[in-house]
Amino acid sequence: MKHEPIKFVEADPKAPKFKASYPKISVVMPVYNVEKYVAEAIQSVLDQSFTRFELIIVDDGGNDNSMDIVRGFDDPRITIITQENRGLAGARNTGILHSNGKYIAFLDSDDRWHKEKLALHFIHLEHNAHVDMSYSASRLICEDGKPMAVVMNPGKGIEKPQRIFLRNPVGNGSAPVIRRSTLDRIAFHHPEDELRLCWFDESFRQSEDIECWVRLAIQGGANFEGIDAQVTFYRVASDGLSANIDKQYASWQAMVTKLRGYAPAFAERYYRAAHAYQLRYYARRAISMGDSKAALKYMWQATKESRSIYIFEPKKSFVTLFAALFFTVFGTTALKRAKKTYLINKGAA
């Protein structure tokens, strides 16, 4: 199936064009029905202390007022690309294809950054040639933008491929900045359009991040290293992609199926532990959404799959199990009171 050609729309046609050598970092921002949040996301990029960037906004065929808001920004560093809907992976692929930067950063249009984010990642990558992906700690925020108690913290040093698969330390798609040359190691042609180059797998409408990171680590031999700075703010929306646990689970399993195709021994060795961690994550998400029965189901499945989650992360695992049991017995009233606490707040992995 051939796709319609991509249409280009400059945010300001009269603005001077940057030379390809100018931007050091290309920021790729897919936009699809995010009128409530997109202005905040864009402004957080324009407010960066590091200014040598381009912001590529990919209109992925939404039907709300998001793009009217986008076109209200008057900055020559912004380029708008319009395409038919291809999902988050397809929008990112379009952005990468038309990027000019040495480094690629992704910002989902319902998230935001601290003003020092790009500067810190640029320094990290420029001074550490062995690092292929630099990613930050992420503070979770509510739908209204207020910070939550949960922080996704990076590990220390270079992460091994099994750690990427088991725990996804990157955390979310708005956290990393990646060398373009590293991304190109895993580029492939779209199976239905051989003229179109892809980095993310467009058959995934969820789990496209972890699918790409695992492939980048195993096939691309990429080195992942985090920085100890909370400069990414990841929004957890009840009606967003992150809310549908069943679809998330199906897409994660699809990622594992793909992994078994190119790294069968790796998948066989680490699957059960990775599956247990993933099930525990779904249990915690179910608790945050008020579904204690689902939480207990997922936590019981995690326990049967691998006891390693209790050995290596005993506090989080036992607390999740206890919470699922407690709220199943005492109901939603107790759950609503407890949802504000750190241990079971939204999005904790």
C-alpha positions in Angstrom: 0.0 0.0 0.0 1.4 3.4 -1.0 1.0 6.3 1.3 0.1 9.8 0.3 3.1 12.1 -0.1 4.1 14.2 2.8 3.2 17.8 2.6 5.5 20.5 4.0 4.3 23.6 5.7 6.7 26.1 7.1 5.6 27.8 10.3 6.9 31.1 9.0 7.5 31.2 5.2 9.3 34.5 5.4 11.7 33.4 8.0 15.3 32.8 7.0 16.1 29.1 6.4 18.7 27.5 8.6 21.6 25.7 6.9 21.7 22.0 7.5 24.9 22.5 9.5 23.3 24.9 12.0 21.1 22.8 14.3 23.1 20.6 16.7 19.9 18.9 18.0 16.7 18.1 16.1 13.7 18.0 18.3 10.9 15.8 16.8 7.4 16.4 18.2 4.4 14.4 16.8 1.1 16.1 17.2 -2.3 14.3 17.3 -5.3 15.7 19.1 -3.4 17.4 22.0 -4.9 20.8 22.0 -4.9 20.9 25.8 -1.1 20.4 26.1 0.7 21.2 22.9 1.3 24.9 23.6 3.0 24.0 26.9 5.2 21.4 25.1 6.3 23.7 22.4 7.0 26.6 24.8 9.2 24.2 26.9 11.4 23.7 23.8 11.6 27.3 22.8 12.6 28.2 26.4 15.7 26.0 26.3 18.9 27.6 27.3 20.6 25.6 24.5 19.4 27.4 21.4 21.1 25.5 18.5 18.1 23.3 17.8 15.4 22.8 15.2 11.9 21.8 16.2 10.2 19.6 13.7 6.5 19.3 14.4 4.7 16.5 12.6 1.0 16.9 12.2 -0.3 13.3 12.3 -3.7 14.0 10.9 -5.7 14.9 14.1 -9.1 16.6 14.1 -9.0 19.0 17.0 -7.5 22.5 17.2 -3.9 21.4 17.9 -2.4 22.7 14.7 -4.1 26.1 15.0 -2.3 26.4 18.3 1.0 25.2 16.7 0.7 27.8 13.9 0.3 30.5 16.5 4.0 30.2 17.4 6.3 32.5 15.4 9.8 31.1 15.6 12.0 30.3 12.6 13.4 27.2 14.2 10.0 25.5 13.9 9.1 23.4 10.8 5.7 21.9 10.4 5.2 18.7 8.4 1.7 17.5 7.6 0.9 13.8 6.9 -1.9 11.3 7.0 -2.2 9.5 10.3 0.5 7.0 10.8 0.7 6.9 14.6 3.4 8.0 17.0 6.1 5.7 15.3 5.2 7.0 11.9 5.3 10.6 12.9 8.7 10.2 14.6 10.0 8.5 11.4 8.9 11.4 9.4 10.6 13.8 11.8 13.8 11.9 11.8 13.8 11.7 8.0 13.7 15.4 7.6 16.0 16.3 10.5 19.4 18.1 10.2 20.8 17.7 13.7 23.7 15.6 14.9 21.5 14.5 17.8 17.8 13.6 17.8 15.5 14.3 20.7 11.8 13.3 21.0 9.2 15.2 22.9 5.6 13.9 23.0 3.3 16.8 22.6 1.6 16.2 26.0 4.9 16.3 27.9 7.3 19.1 28.7 11.0 19.8 29.4 13.0 21.7 31.9 14.8 24.6 30.2 18.2 23.0 30.8 17.4 19.6 29.3 19.0 20.0 25.9 22.1 21.7 27.3 22.7 18.9 29.7 22.3 16.2 27.1 24.5 18.0 24.6 27.3 18.3 27.1 26.9 14.7 28.1 27.1 13.4 24.5 29.8 15.8 23.4 32.1 14.8 26.2 31.4 11.0 26.1 31.9 9.7 22.6 31.1 6.1 23.7 27.6 7.1 24.8 25.0 6.7 22.0 21.8 7.6 24.0 21.7 10.1 26.8 18.5 10.1 28.8 17.3 11.9 31.9 15.3 11.2 35.0 11.6 11.9 34.5 9.1 13.5 36.9 5.6 12.3 36.4 2.9 15.0 36.2 -0.9 14.9 36.4 -3.2 15.9 33.6 -3.3 19.4 35.0 0.5 19.6 35.0 1.1 19.3 38.7 4.1 17.2 39.7 3.4 13.8 41.1 5.5 12.0 43.7 6.9 9.4 41.3 10.2 9.9 39.5 11.7 7.6 36.9 15.4 7.6 37.8 18.2 6.4 35.5 20.7 3.7 36.5 24.3 4.4 36.9 26.8 3.9 34.1 26.2 2.2 30.8 23.1 0.0 30.7 23.4 -3.5 29.4 20.9 -4.8 26.7 19.2 -7.1 29.2 18.5 -4.1 31.5 16.9 -2.2 28.6 14.6 -5.2 28.1 13.9 -6.0 31.7 13.4 -2.5 33.1 13.3 0.0 30.3 15.4 2.6 32.3 14.8 5.2 29.6 11.2 5.3 31.0 9.4 7.2 28.2 9.9 8.7 24.7 10.5 12.2 25.9 13.5 11.4 28.0 16.3 10.5 25.5 18.6 12.4 23.1 20.2 10.0 20.6 23.0 10.3 18.1 21.6 10.3 14.6 24.4 8.1 13.4 23.4 5.5 16.0 19.7 5.6 15.0 20.8 5.0 11.4 22.3 1.6 12.4 18.8 0.2 12.8 17.1 2.0 9.9 15.0 -0.2 7.6 12.7 0.3 4.6 9.0 0.3 5.3 7.6 -3.2 4.3 4.7 -1.6 2.3 6.7 1.3 0.8 10.3 0.5 0.1 11.1 4.1 -0.7 10.3 5.2 2.9 13.0 4.8 5.6 12.0 3.9 9.1 13.6 3.7 12.5 10.6 3.0 14.6 8.3 0.1 13.7 5.0 1.6 12.5 3.1 -1.7 13.1 3.3 -0.7 16.8 0.7 1.8 18.1 2.0 1.2 21.6 5.3 0.0 23.0 7.0 1.6 20.0 9.6 3.1 22.4 10.8 -0.1 24.1 10.7 -2.0 20.8 13.1 0.6 19.3 15.3 0.8 22.4 15.7 -3.0 22.6 16.5 -3.2 18.9 18.9 -0.3 19.3 20.7 -2.0 22.1 20.9 -5.5 20.6 21.1 -4.9 16.8 22.6 -1.5 17.0 25.1 -2.1 19.8 24.1 1.2 21.3 25.4 2.4 24.7 22.7 3.9 26.9 23.6 6.2 29.8 21.4 8.3 32.0 22.0 11.7 33.6 21.0 12.4 37.1 18.7 15.3 36.4 14.9 15.6 36.5 14.5 17.6 33.3 11.7 15.6 31.6 8.1 15.9 32.8 6.0 12.9 31.7 2.2 13.4 31.7 0.0 10.5 32.8 -3.4 11.0 31.3 -6.3 8.8 32.2 -7.6 8.8 28.6 -4.3 8.5 26.9 -2.3 5.6 25.4 -0.8 4.9 28.8 -4.2 4.1 30.3 -5.2 1.1 28.3 -3.5 -1.8 30.0 -4.8 -4.6 27.8 -3.6 -2.9 24.6 -0.3 -2.2 26.3 0.1 -5.8 27.2 -0.7 -7.0 23.7 1.8 -4.6 22.2 4.5 -5.6 24.7 4.0 -9.3 23.7 4.2 -8.3 20.0 7.6 -6.7 20.8 8.7 -9.9 22.4 7.6 -11.9 19.4 9.7 -9.6 17.2 12.7 -9.9 19.6 12.5 -13.7 19.3 12.9 -13.4 15.6 16.3 -11.6 15.7 17.6 -12.6 19.1 16.1 -15.9 20.1 18.7 -16.8 22.7 18.5 -13.4 24.4 14.7 -13.5 24.5 14.7 -17.1 25.9 17.1 -16.1 28.7 15.5 -13.0 29.9 11.8 -13.3 29.0 10.4 -14.6 32.2 12.0 -11.9 34.4 11.0 -9.2 31.9 7.5 -10.5 31.8 7.2 -10.5 35.6 8.4 -6.9 35.8 5.9 -5.9 33.1 3.1 -7.6 34.9 4.0 -5.8 38.1 3.9 -2.6 36.2 0.4 -3.3 35.0 -0.6 -4.2 38.5 0.6 -0.8 39.7 -1.2 0.9 36.8 -4.4 -1.0 37.7 -4.2 0.2 41.3 -3.7 3.8 40.2 -6.8 3.4 38.0 -8.9 2.0 40.8 -9.1 -1.6 39.5 -7.9 -3.6 42.5 -9.1 -7.0 41.1 -7.1 -6.5 37.9 -4.1 -5.4 40.0 -4.3 -8.6 42.0 -4.6 -10.7 38.8 -1.5 -9.1 37.3 0.5 -9.3 40.5 -0.4 -13.0 40.9 0.7 -13.7 37.4 4.0 -11.8 37.9 4.7 -13.8 41.1 4.1 -17.1 39.2 6.3 -16.0 36.3 9.4 -15.1 38.2 10.2 -14.6 41.9 13.2 -12.5 40.9 11.1 -9.3 41.2 11.0 -10.0 45.0 14.7 -10.7 45.2 16.0 -7.7 43.2 13.3 -5.2 44.0 11.6 -6.5 47.2 10.2 -3.2 48.5 8.3 -2.3 45.4 7.1 -5.8 44.7 5.9 -6.6 48.2 4.2 -3.2 48.5 2.4 -3.7 45.2 1.2 -7.2 46.2 0.1 -5.9 49.6 -1.7 -2.9 48.0 -3.5 -5.2 45.5 -4.7 -7.5 48.4 -5.6 -4.6 50.7 -7.7 -2.7 48.2 -9.4 -5.8 47.0 -10.6 -6.4 50.6 -11.3 -2.9 51.7 -12.6 -1.4 48.4 -12.3 1.8 46.5 -12.8 4.3 49.4 -9.5 3.2 50.9 -7.9 3.2 47.4 -8.9 6.7 46.6 -7.3 8.0 49.8 -4.1 6.0 49.2 -3.7 7.0 45.5 -2.1 10.2 46.5 0.8 8.5 48.2 4.2 7.8 46.6 4.2 4.1 46.5 1.1 3.5 44.4 0.9 6.8 42.5 0.2 6.8 38.8 2.7 5.3 36.4 5.1 3.7 38.9 6.9 0.9 37.2 
